[in-house]
Amino acid sequence: MEPLEREIRLSGLRFHYVEWGTAAAPPLVLLHGFTGHARTWDDFAASVADCFRVLALDQRGHGDSDRAPHGDYRIATMAQDVAAFADALCPGPFRLVGLSMGGRVAIAYAGSHGGRVERLVLVDIGPEIAPEGAARVRTVVANVPEELASEEQACRLLRAASPRYSDSLIRHRVKHGFNRLPGGRLGWKYDKALRIQAREGRRDMPDLWPDLARIACPALIVRGIESDVLSPQIAKRMLEILPEGRLIEIPDAGHTVPGDQPEAFLKAVRAFLEP
């Protein structure tokens, strides 16, 4: 099954997204993580397309969406993008899943649009990031080359970062995560400005605890047991704040839970989201 590739203009920018399922089904919006893109959700989206109209967005500066003018990748700005996207494509309440950066955007959006989100899934992320996880991400981004010589090199790079991923998933990420450059070289499909901001410690990292406290809808927190980004302490505090919050921890998974343990992730999230 292949999704429909679509584009929409929001706030003066061109956004790319992919759509799965039928238009009559309940809408489900998926938000990827930092450096990611809409196609990172393909396996999950294909598995729930029998129940939902799945809309996976390339957030600004990622995938095939436009780069942000003046490097505006603030969480609040990206939440405004989601608001415009949802208003255009989801006239009523919808379900929302956000991984990592996308989860932070989801917190900001759901905290200010209480009546729009029916169910919220936050994948290995919270209103703050554990310091060791933040440091690791900065180190990884600081050390990646701007261009890669071949798909083989890209596969080795992604394999080193994601040792639990299947070979087919690694190849899928390479296929959709890079631009093909002259001479067979590959370039990242997310804005260089994002890498510069991360390397220089200028990524927008607002305190989202007040936003979380305004979320009243049922919310599922999915944590990889080996995650260094969402600590047990942060997850516990989230449960104390969310009136209808629940937590599931996935064994043998780190921060990238959907790729580390796709079957366990699908089972947990589908059970929570299903109508």
Phi and psi restraints in degrees (value plus and minus 20) as a CYANA .aco file:
   2 GLU   PHI    -137.5   -97.5
   2 GLU   PSI     122.4   162.4
   3 PRO   PHI     -99.7   -59.7
   3 PRO   PSI     147.0   187.0
   4 LEU   PHI    -104.0   -64.0
   4 LEU   PSI     110.3   150.3
   5 GLU   PHI    -109.5   -69.5
   5 GLU   PSI     105.9   145.9
   6 ARG   PHI    -154.5  -114.5
   6 ARG   PSI     143.2   183.2
   7 GLU   PHI    -155.0  -115.0
   7 GLU   PSI     131.9   171.9
   8 ILE   PHI    -169.7  -129.7
   8 ILE   PSI     125.5   165.5
   9 ARG   PHI    -119.4   -79.4
   9 ARG   PSI     107.0   147.0
  10 LEU   PHI    -156.8  -116.8
  10 LEU   PSI     110.6   150.6
  11 SER   PHI      33.1    73.1
  11 SER   PSI      15.4    55.4
  12 GLY   PHI      61.7   101.7
  12 GLY   PSI     -18.4    21.6
  13 LEU   PHI    -135.5   -95.5
  13 LEU   PSI     133.0   173.0
  14 ARG   PHI    -112.7   -72.7
  14 ARG   PSI     103.9   143.9
  15 PHE   PHI    -132.7   -92.7
  15 PHE   PSI     114.8   154.8
  16 HIS   PHI    -119.3   -79.3
  16 HIS   PSI     121.2   161.2
  17 TYR   PHI    -167.7  -127.7
  17 TYR   PSI     143.2   183.2
  18 VAL   PHI    -140.4  -100.4
  18 VAL   PSI     125.6   165.6
  19 GLU   PHI    -144.4  -104.4
  19 GLU   PSI     114.7   154.7
  20 TRP   PHI    -143.8  -103.8
  20 TRP   PSI     133.9   173.9
  21 GLY   PHI      65.3   105.3
  21 GLY   PSI    -186.1  -146.1
  22 THR   PHI    -125.6   -85.6
  22 THR   PSI     131.4   171.4
  23 ALA   PHI     -84.1   -44.1
  23 ALA   PSI     -44.7    -4.7
  24 ALA   PHI    -101.1   -61.1
  24 ALA   PSI     -32.5     7.5
  25 ALA   PHI     -97.6   -57.6
  25 ALA   PSI     140.0   180.0
  26 PRO   PHI     -80.0   -40.0
  26 PRO   PSI     116.0   156.0
  27 PRO   PHI     -97.0   -57.0
  27 PRO   PSI     123.2   163.2
  28 LEU   PHI    -154.2  -114.2
  28 LEU   PSI      98.1   138.1
  29 VAL   PHI    -121.5   -81.5
  29 VAL   PSI     113.0   153.0
  30 LEU   PHI    -136.5   -96.5
  30 LEU   PSI     111.2   151.2
  31 LEU   PHI    -139.5   -99.5
  31 LEU   PSI     101.8   141.8
  32 HIS   PHI     -98.8   -58.8
  32 HIS   PSI     156.3   196.3
  33 GLY   PHI    -113.5   -73.5
  33 GLY   PSI     159.4   199.4
  34 PHE   PHI     -79.1   -39.1
  34 PHE   PSI     112.5   152.5
  35 THR   PHI      56.9    96.9
  35 THR   PSI     -25.6    14.4
  36 GLY   PHI    -107.6   -67.6
  36 GLY   PSI    -183.3  -143.3
  37 HIS   PHI    -187.4  -147.4
  37 HIS   PSI     152.3   192.3
  38 ALA   PHI     -79.0   -39.0
  38 ALA   PSI     -55.9   -15.9
  39 ARG   PHI     -94.5   -54.5
  39 ARG   PSI     -27.7    12.3
  40 THR   PHI     -86.3   -46.3
  40 THR   PSI     -36.9     3.1
  41 TRP   PHI    -112.1   -72.1
  41 TRP   PSI     -17.3    22.7
  42 ASP   PHI     -73.0   -33.0
  42 ASP   PSI     -70.1   -30.1
  43 ASP   PHI     -82.9   -42.9
  43 ASP   PSI     -65.9   -25.9
  44 PHE   PHI     -84.0   -44.0
  44 PHE   PSI     -65.9   -25.9
  45 ALA   PHI     -81.1   -41.1
  45 ALA   PSI     -63.4   -23.4
  46 ALA   PHI     -81.7   -41.7
  46 ALA   PSI     -52.1   -12.1
  47 SER   PHI     -98.9   -58.9
  47 SER   PSI     -39.7     0.3
  48 VAL   PHI    -132.3   -92.3
  48 VAL   PSI     -16.1    23.9
  49 ALA   PHI     -88.6   -48.6
  49 ALA   PSI     -33.5     6.5
  50 ASP   PHI     -94.3   -54.3
  50 ASP   PSI     -38.2     1.8
  51 CYS   PHI    -132.7   -92.7
  51 CYS   PSI     -42.3    -2.3
  52 PHE   PHI    -153.0  -113.0
  52 PHE   PSI     135.3   175.3
  53 ARG   PHI    -108.3   -68.3
  53 ARG   PSI      84.1   124.1
  54 VAL   PHI    -113.3   -73.3
  54 VAL   PSI     107.6   147.6
  55 LEU   PHI    -141.4  -101.4
  55 LEU   PSI      85.3   125.3
  56 ALA   PHI    -123.1   -83.1
  56 ALA   PSI      98.5   138.5
  57 LEU   PHI    -118.1   -78.1
  57 LEU   PSI     114.8   154.8
  58 ASP   PHI    -100.0   -60.0
  58 ASP   PSI      86.5   126.5
  59 GLN   PHI     -88.9   -48.9
  59 GLN   PSI     141.3   181.3
  60 ARG   PHI     -71.3   -31.3
  60 ARG   PSI     115.3   155.3
  61 GLY   PHI      60.6   100.6
  61 GLY   PSI     -17.5    22.5
  62 HIS   PHI    -144.9  -104.9
  62 HIS   PSI     131.6   171.6
  63 GLY   PHI      37.7    77.7
  63 GLY   PSI    -149.9  -109.9
  64 ASP   PHI    -123.4   -83.4
  64 ASP   PSI      -6.1    33.9
  65 SER   PHI    -104.1   -64.1
  65 SER   PSI     141.2   181.2
  66 ASP   PHI     -83.6   -43.6
  66 ASP   PSI     131.9   171.9
  67 ARG   PHI     -94.9   -54.9
  67 ARG   PSI     130.8   170.8
  68 ALA   PHI     -98.8   -58.8
  68 ALA   PSI     113.8   153.8
  69 PRO   PHI     -83.7   -43.7
  69 PRO   PSI     118.1   158.1
  70 HIS   PHI      40.9    80.9
  70 HIS   PSI       2.3    42.3
  71 GLY   PHI      42.5    82.5
  71 GLY   PSI      14.8    54.8
  72 ASP   PHI    -102.4   -62.4
  72 ASP   PSI      72.8   112.8
  73 TYR   PHI    -138.1   -98.1
  73 TYR   PSI      15.3    55.3
  74 ARG   PHI     -87.7   -47.7
  74 ARG   PSI     126.2   166.2
  75 ILE   PHI     -78.2   -38.2
  75 ILE   PSI     -61.4   -21.4
  76 ALA   PHI     -82.4   -42.4
  76 ALA   PSI     -59.4   -19.4
  77 THR   PHI     -86.7   -46.7
  77 THR   PSI     -62.2   -22.2
  78 MET   PHI     -87.8   -47.8
  78 MET   PSI     -52.0   -12.0
  79 ALA   PHI     -86.7   -46.7
  79 ALA   PSI     -54.8   -14.8
  80 GLN   PHI     -85.1   -45.1
  80 GLN   PSI     -56.0   -16.0
  81 ASP   PHI     -80.8   -40.8
  81 ASP   PSI     -64.4   -24.4
  82 VAL   PHI     -82.8   -42.8
  82 VAL   PSI     -59.4   -19.4
  83 ALA   PHI     -80.5   -40.5
  83 ALA   PSI     -64.8   -24.8
  84 ALA   PHI     -86.6   -46.6
  84 ALA   PSI     -59.9   -19.9
  85 PHE   PHI     -83.0   -43.0
  85 PHE   PSI     -67.4   -27.4
  86 ALA   PHI     -85.8   -45.8
  86 ALA   PSI     -60.7   -20.7
  87 ASP   PHI     -83.0   -43.0
  87 ASP   PSI     -54.1   -14.1
  88 ALA   PHI     -96.9   -56.9
  88 ALA   PSI     -53.6   -13.6
  89 LEU   PHI    -137.0   -97.0
  89 LEU   PSI     -37.7     2.3
  90 CYS   PHI    -148.6  -108.6
  90 CYS   PSI      65.0   105.0
  91 PRO   PHI     -84.5   -44.5
  91 PRO   PSI     -44.6    -4.6
  92 GLY   PHI    -132.4   -92.4
  92 GLY   PSI    -185.1  -145.1
  93 PRO   PHI     -81.9   -41.9
  93 PRO   PSI     131.1   171.1
  94 PHE   PHI    -165.5  -125.5
  94 PHE   PSI     147.1   187.1
  95 ARG   PHI    -118.2   -78.2
  95 ARG   PSI     128.1   168.1
  96 LEU   PHI    -156.4  -116.4
  96 LEU   PSI     109.1   149.1
  97 VAL   PHI    -143.5  -103.5
  97 VAL   PSI     109.0   149.0
  98 GLY   PHI    -152.2  -112.2
  98 GLY   PSI     110.9   150.9
  99 LEU   PHI    -123.8   -83.8
  99 LEU   PSI     108.9   148.9
 100 SER   PHI      34.2    74.2
 100 SER   PSI    -140.6  -100.6
 101 MET   PHI     -72.3   -32.3
 101 MET   PSI     -62.2   -22.2
 102 GLY   PHI     -82.0   -42.0
 102 GLY   PSI     -51.1   -11.1
 103 GLY   PHI     -89.2   -49.2
 103 GLY   PSI     -56.3   -16.3
 104 ARG   PHI     -87.0   -47.0
 104 ARG   PSI     -60.0   -20.0
 105 VAL   PHI     -82.3   -42.3
 105 VAL   PSI     -60.7   -20.7
 106 ALA   PHI     -83.9   -43.9
 106 ALA   PSI     -59.4   -19.4
 107 ILE   PHI     -81.3   -41.3
 107 ILE   PSI     -66.9   -26.9
 108 ALA   PHI     -82.6   -42.6
 108 ALA   PSI     -61.4   -21.4
 109 TYR   PHI     -88.3   -48.3
 109 TYR   PSI     -72.2   -32.2
 110 ALA   PHI     -83.0   -43.0
 110 ALA   PSI     -51.2   -11.2
 111 GLY   PHI     -88.3   -48.3
 111 GLY   PSI     -41.5    -1.5
 112 SER   PHI    -134.9   -94.9
 112 SER   PSI     -18.2    21.8
 113 HIS   PHI    -155.1  -115.1
 113 HIS   PSI      40.9    80.9
 114 GLY   PHI     -76.6   -36.6
 114 GLY   PSI     -55.3   -15.3
 115 GLY   PHI    -103.8   -63.8
 115 GLY   PSI     -23.9    16.1
 116 ARG   PHI    -113.5   -73.5
 116 ARG   PSI     -52.8   -12.8
 117 VAL   PHI    -117.2   -77.2
 117 VAL   PSI      98.2   138.2
 118 GLU   PHI     -97.3   -57.3
 118 GLU   PSI     -65.7   -25.7
 119 ARG   PHI    -163.5  -123.5
 119 ARG   PSI     121.4   161.4
 120 LEU   PHI    -145.6  -105.6
 120 LEU   PSI     112.1   152.1
 121 VAL   PHI    -139.1   -99.1
 121 VAL   PSI     103.9   143.9
 122 LEU   PHI    -131.3   -91.3
 122 LEU   PSI      94.5   134.5
 123 VAL   PHI    -118.4   -78.4
 123 VAL   PSI      86.0   126.0
 124 ASP   PHI      30.8    70.8
 124 ASP   PSI      30.2    70.2
 125 ILE   PHI    -176.7  -136.7
 125 ILE   PSI     135.0   175.0
 126 GLY   PHI    -164.6  -124.6
 126 GLY   PSI    -192.0  -152.0
 127 PRO   PHI     -85.6   -45.6
 127 PRO   PSI     -38.3     1.7
 128 GLU   PHI    -157.1  -117.1
 128 GLU   PSI     143.7   183.7
 129 ILE   PHI    -134.3   -94.3
 129 ILE   PSI     114.4   154.4
 130 ALA   PHI     -78.1   -38.1
 130 ALA   PSI     116.7   156.7
 131 PRO   PHI     -76.8   -36.8
 131 PRO   PSI     -58.8   -18.8
 132 GLU   PHI     -86.8   -46.8
 132 GLU   PSI     -55.2   -15.2
 133 GLY   PHI     -89.3   -49.3
 133 GLY   PSI     -61.7   -21.7
 134 ALA   PHI     -82.1   -42.1
 134 ALA   PSI     -60.9   -20.9
 135 ALA   PHI     -85.2   -45.2
 135 ALA   PSI     -60.7   -20.7
 136 ARG   PHI     -82.9   -42.9
 136 ARG   PSI     -64.4   -24.4
 137 VAL   PHI     -82.3   -42.3
 137 VAL   PSI     -62.8   -22.8
 138 ARG   PHI     -80.1   -40.1
 138 ARG   PSI     -61.2   -21.2
 139 THR   PHI     -84.8   -44.8
 139 THR   PSI     -63.9   -23.9
 140 VAL   PHI     -81.4   -41.4
 140 VAL   PSI     -68.3   -28.3
 141 VAL   PHI     -85.7   -45.7
 141 VAL   PSI     -56.5   -16.5
 142 ALA   PHI     -85.0   -45.0
 142 ALA   PSI     -46.8    -6.8
 143 ASN   PHI    -122.6   -82.6
 143 ASN   PSI     -22.9    17.1
 144 VAL   PHI     -96.8   -56.8
 144 VAL   PSI     119.6   159.6
 145 PRO   PHI     -90.8   -50.8
 145 PRO   PSI     130.9   170.9
 146 GLU   PHI     -90.8   -50.8
 146 GLU   PSI     -51.7   -11.7
 147 GLU   PHI    -150.9  -110.9
 147 GLU   PSI     131.9   171.9
 148 LEU   PHI    -139.2   -99.2
 148 LEU   PSI     128.8   168.8
 149 ALA   PHI     -95.2   -55.2
 149 ALA   PSI     -47.3    -7.3
 150 SER   PHI    -182.8  -142.8
 150 SER   PSI     148.8   188.8
 151 GLU   PHI     -84.6   -44.6
 151 GLU   PSI     -52.5   -12.5
 152 GLU   PHI     -82.6   -42.6
 152 GLU   PSI     -63.3   -23.3
 153 GLN   PHI     -84.4   -44.4
 153 GLN   PSI     -59.8   -19.8
 154 ALA   PHI     -82.9   -42.9
 154 ALA   PSI     -61.0   -21.0
 155 CYS   PHI     -82.3   -42.3
 155 CYS   PSI     -62.0   -22.0
 156 ARG   PHI     -84.4   -44.4
 156 ARG   PSI     -59.9   -19.9
 157 LEU   PHI     -84.6   -44.6
 157 LEU   PSI     -66.3   -26.3
 158 LEU   PHI     -89.0   -49.0
 158 LEU   PSI     -55.4   -15.4
 159 ARG   PHI     -82.8   -42.8
 159 ARG   PSI     -61.1   -21.1
 160 ALA   PHI     -83.0   -43.0
 160 ALA   PSI     -55.7   -15.7
 161 ALA   PHI    -101.2   -61.2
 161 ALA   PSI     -45.1    -5.1
 162 SER   PHI    -154.0  -114.0
 162 SER   PSI      52.8    92.8
 163 PRO   PHI     -86.1   -46.1
 163 PRO   PSI     -39.7     0.3
 164 ARG   PHI    -107.4   -67.4
 164 ARG   PSI     -31.7     8.3
 165 TYR   PHI     -86.2   -46.2
 165 TYR   PSI     125.1   165.1
 166 SER   PHI     -90.0   -50.0
 166 SER   PSI     138.9   178.9
 167 ASP   PHI     -80.6   -40.6
 167 ASP   PSI     -59.1   -19.1
 168 SER   PHI     -86.0   -46.0
 168 SER   PSI     -55.6   -15.6
 169 LEU   PHI     -89.4   -49.4
 169 LEU   PSI     -60.1   -20.1
 170 ILE   PHI     -78.9   -38.9
 170 ILE   PSI     -66.6   -26.6
 171 ARG   PHI     -83.5   -43.5
 171 ARG   PSI     -57.7   -17.7
 172 HIS   PHI     -83.8   -43.8
 172 HIS   PSI     -62.6   -22.6
 173 ARG   PHI     -84.2   -44.2
 173 ARG   PSI     -58.4   -18.4
 174 VAL   PHI     -87.5   -47.5
 174 VAL   PSI     -62.8   -22.8
 175 LYS   PHI     -78.2   -38.2
 175 LYS   PSI     -62.8   -22.8
 176 HIS   PHI    -121.8   -81.8
 176 HIS   PSI     -28.1    11.9
 177 GLY   PHI    -122.4   -82.4
 177 GLY   PSI     -18.6    21.4
 178 PHE   PHI    -153.7  -113.7
 178 PHE   PSI     130.9   170.9
 179 ASN   PHI    -112.0   -72.0
 179 ASN   PSI     121.2   161.2
 180 ARG   PHI    -106.1   -66.1
 180 ARG   PSI     104.1   144.1
 181 LEU   PHI    -125.8   -85.8
 181 LEU   PSI     144.9   184.9
 182 PRO   PHI     -76.7   -36.7
 182 PRO   PSI     124.0   164.0
 183 GLY   PHI      61.8   101.8
 183 GLY   PSI     -10.4    29.6
 184 GLY   PHI      64.8   104.8
 184 GLY   PSI     -17.9    22.1
 185 ARG   PHI     -98.2   -58.2
 185 ARG   PSI     144.4   184.4
 186 LEU   PHI    -142.1  -102.1
 186 LEU   PSI     122.3   162.3
 187 GLY   PHI    -144.5  -104.5
 187 GLY   PSI     127.7   167.7
 188 TRP   PHI     -81.7   -41.7
 188 TRP   PSI     125.5   165.5
 189 LYS   PHI    -113.2   -73.2
 189 LYS   PSI      -1.9    38.1
 190 TYR   PHI    -144.6  -104.6
 190 TYR   PSI     135.3   175.3
 191 ASP   PHI     -80.2   -40.2
 191 ASP   PSI     113.2   153.2
 192 LYS   PHI     -78.6   -38.6
 192 LYS   PSI     -49.7    -9.7
 193 ALA   PHI     -80.0   -40.0
 193 ALA   PSI     -52.2   -12.2
 194 LEU   PHI     -86.5   -46.5
 194 LEU   PSI     -59.3   -19.3
 195 ARG   PHI     -88.0   -48.0
 195 ARG   PSI     -60.6   -20.6
 196 ILE   PHI     -82.5   -42.5
 196 ILE   PSI     -65.4   -25.4
 197 GLN   PHI     -80.7   -40.7
 197 GLN   PSI     -61.1   -21.1
 198 ALA   PHI     -86.6   -46.6
 198 ALA   PSI     -64.2   -24.2
 199 ARG   PHI     -83.3   -43.3
 199 ARG   PSI     -54.8   -14.8
 200 GLU   PHI    -112.6   -72.6
 200 GLU   PSI     -15.3    24.7
 201 GLY   PHI      49.6    89.6
 201 GLY   PSI       9.6    49.6
 202 ARG   PHI    -128.8   -88.8
 202 ARG   PSI      -7.4    32.6
 203 ARG   PHI     -84.3   -44.3
 203 ARG   PSI     121.5   161.5
 204 ASP   PHI     -92.2   -52.2
 204 ASP   PSI      96.0   136.0
 205 MET   PHI    -148.7  -108.7
 205 MET   PSI      47.2    87.2
 206 PRO   PHI     -90.4   -50.4
 206 PRO   PSI     138.5   178.5
 207 ASP   PHI     -95.9   -55.9
 207 ASP   PSI      93.9   133.9
 208 LEU   PHI    -123.2   -83.2
 208 LEU   PSI      -9.5    30.5
 209 TRP   PHI     -80.8   -40.8
 209 TRP   PSI     -61.5   -21.5
 210 PRO   PHI     -81.5   -41.5
 210 PRO   PSI     -56.7   -16.7
 211 ASP   PHI     -85.3   -45.3
 211 ASP   PSI     -64.0   -24.0
 212 LEU   PHI     -79.4   -39.4
 212 LEU   PSI     -58.1   -18.1
 213 ALA   PHI     -86.6   -46.6
 213 ALA   PSI     -37.7     2.3
 214 ARG   PHI    -111.3   -71.3
 214 ARG   PSI     -21.4    18.6
 215 ILE   PHI    -106.7   -66.7
 215 ILE   PSI     100.9   140.9
 216 ALA   PHI    -129.9   -89.9
 216 ALA   PSI     -33.8     6.2
 217 CYS   PHI     -95.1   -55.1
 217 CYS   PSI     142.3   182.3
 218 PRO   PHI     -77.2   -37.2
 218 PRO   PSI     113.2   153.2
 219 ALA   PHI    -154.3  -114.3
 219 ALA   PSI     114.5   154.5
 220 LEU   PHI    -131.9   -91.9
 220 LEU   PSI     106.7   146.7
 221 ILE   PHI    -120.7   -80.7
 221 ILE   PSI     101.9   141.9
 222 VAL   PHI    -128.7   -88.7
 222 VAL   PSI      97.5   137.5
 223 ARG   PHI    -139.6   -99.6
 223 ARG   PSI     111.9   151.9
 224 GLY   PHI     -95.5   -55.5
 224 GLY   PSI     108.4   148.4
 225 ILE   PHI     -77.5   -37.5
 225 ILE   PSI     -51.6   -11.6
 226 GLU   PHI    -114.5   -74.5
 226 GLU   PSI      -6.4    33.6
 227 SER   PHI     -85.8   -45.8
 227 SER   PSI     120.2   160.2
 228 ASP   PHI    -126.7   -86.7
 228 ASP   PSI     -13.8    26.2
 229 VAL   PHI    -120.0   -80.0
 229 VAL   PSI     -67.8   -27.8
 230 LEU   PHI    -125.3   -85.3
 230 LEU   PSI      83.2   123.2
 231 SER   PHI     -97.2   -57.2
 231 SER   PSI     137.6   177.6
 232 PRO   PHI     -76.9   -36.9
 232 PRO   PSI     -54.2   -14.2
 233 GLN   PHI     -87.3   -47.3
 233 GLN   PSI     -63.0   -23.0
 234 ILE   PHI     -85.2   -45.2
 234 ILE   PSI     -63.6   -23.6
 235 ALA   PHI     -81.0   -41.0
 235 ALA   PSI     -60.9   -20.9
 236 LYS   PHI     -82.7   -42.7
 236 LYS   PSI     -63.3   -23.3
 237 ARG   PHI     -84.8   -44.8
 237 ARG   PSI     -57.3   -17.3
 238 MET   PHI     -80.1   -40.1
 238 MET   PSI     -63.2   -23.2
 239 LEU   PHI     -83.9   -43.9
 239 LEU   PSI     -53.4   -13.4
 240 GLU   PHI     -89.8   -49.8
 240 GLU   PSI     -45.4    -5.4
 241 ILE   PHI    -112.7   -72.7
 241 ILE   PSI     -61.6   -21.6
 242 LEU   PHI     -92.2   -52.2
 242 LEU   PSI     102.6   142.6
 243 PRO   PHI     -87.4   -47.4
 243 PRO   PSI     -48.9    -8.9
 244 GLU   PHI    -146.1  -106.1
 244 GLU   PSI      28.2    68.2
 245 GLY   PHI    -115.3   -75.3
 245 GLY   PSI     127.8   167.8
 246 ARG   PHI    -162.2  -122.2
 246 ARG   PSI     137.7   177.7
 247 LEU   PHI    -147.1  -107.1
 247 LEU   PSI     116.1   156.1
 248 ILE   PHI    -148.7  -108.7
 248 ILE   PSI     113.4   153.4
 249 GLU   PHI    -129.4   -89.4
 249 GLU   PSI     109.5   149.5
 250 ILE   PHI    -119.3   -79.3
 250 ILE   PSI     100.2   140.2
 251 PRO   PHI     -87.2   -47.2
 251 PRO   PSI     136.1   176.1
 252 ASP   PHI      35.2    75.2
 252 ASP   PSI      17.1    57.1
 253 ALA   PHI    -156.7  -116.7
 253 ALA   PSI     122.6   162.6
 254 GLY   PHI    -121.1   -81.1
 254 GLY   PSI    -160.6  -120.6
 255 HIS   PHI     -87.7   -47.7
 255 HIS   PSI     -58.0   -18.0
 256 THR   PHI    -110.9   -70.9
 256 THR   PSI      50.3    90.3
 257 VAL   PHI     -78.3   -38.3
 257 VAL   PSI     -65.5   -25.5
 258 PRO   PHI     -80.5   -40.5
 258 PRO   PSI     -51.6   -11.6
 259 GLY   PHI    -106.5   -66.5
 259 GLY   PSI     -52.0   -12.0
 260 ASP   PHI     -91.4   -51.4
 260 ASP   PSI     -64.1   -24.1
 261 GLN   PHI    -157.9  -117.9
 261 GLN   PSI      52.1    92.1
 262 PRO   PHI     -81.1   -41.1
 262 PRO   PSI     -58.5   -18.5
 263 GLU   PHI     -89.2   -49.2
 263 GLU   PSI     -63.3   -23.3
 264 ALA   PHI     -86.4   -46.4
 264 ALA   PSI     -58.6   -18.6
 265 PHE   PHI     -83.2   -43.2
 265 PHE   PSI     -68.6   -28.6
 266 LEU   PHI     -78.5   -38.5
 266 LEU   PSI     -66.7   -26.7
 267 LYS   PHI     -79.4   -39.4
 267 LYS   PSI     -66.1   -26.1
 268 ALA   PHI     -88.0   -48.0
 268 ALA   PSI     -65.2   -25.2
 269 VAL   PHI     -95.1   -55.1
 269 VAL   PSI     -60.1   -20.1
 270 ARG   PHI     -82.1   -42.1
 270 ARG   PSI     -61.7   -21.7
 271 ALA   PHI     -80.9   -40.9
 271 ALA   PSI     -54.7   -14.7
 272 PHE   PHI     -96.9   -56.9
 272 PHE   PSI     -56.4   -16.4
 273 LEU   PHI    -105.3   -65.3
 273 LEU   PSI     -47.6    -7.6
 274 GLU   PHI     -75.9   -35.9
 274 GLU   PSI     121.1   161.1
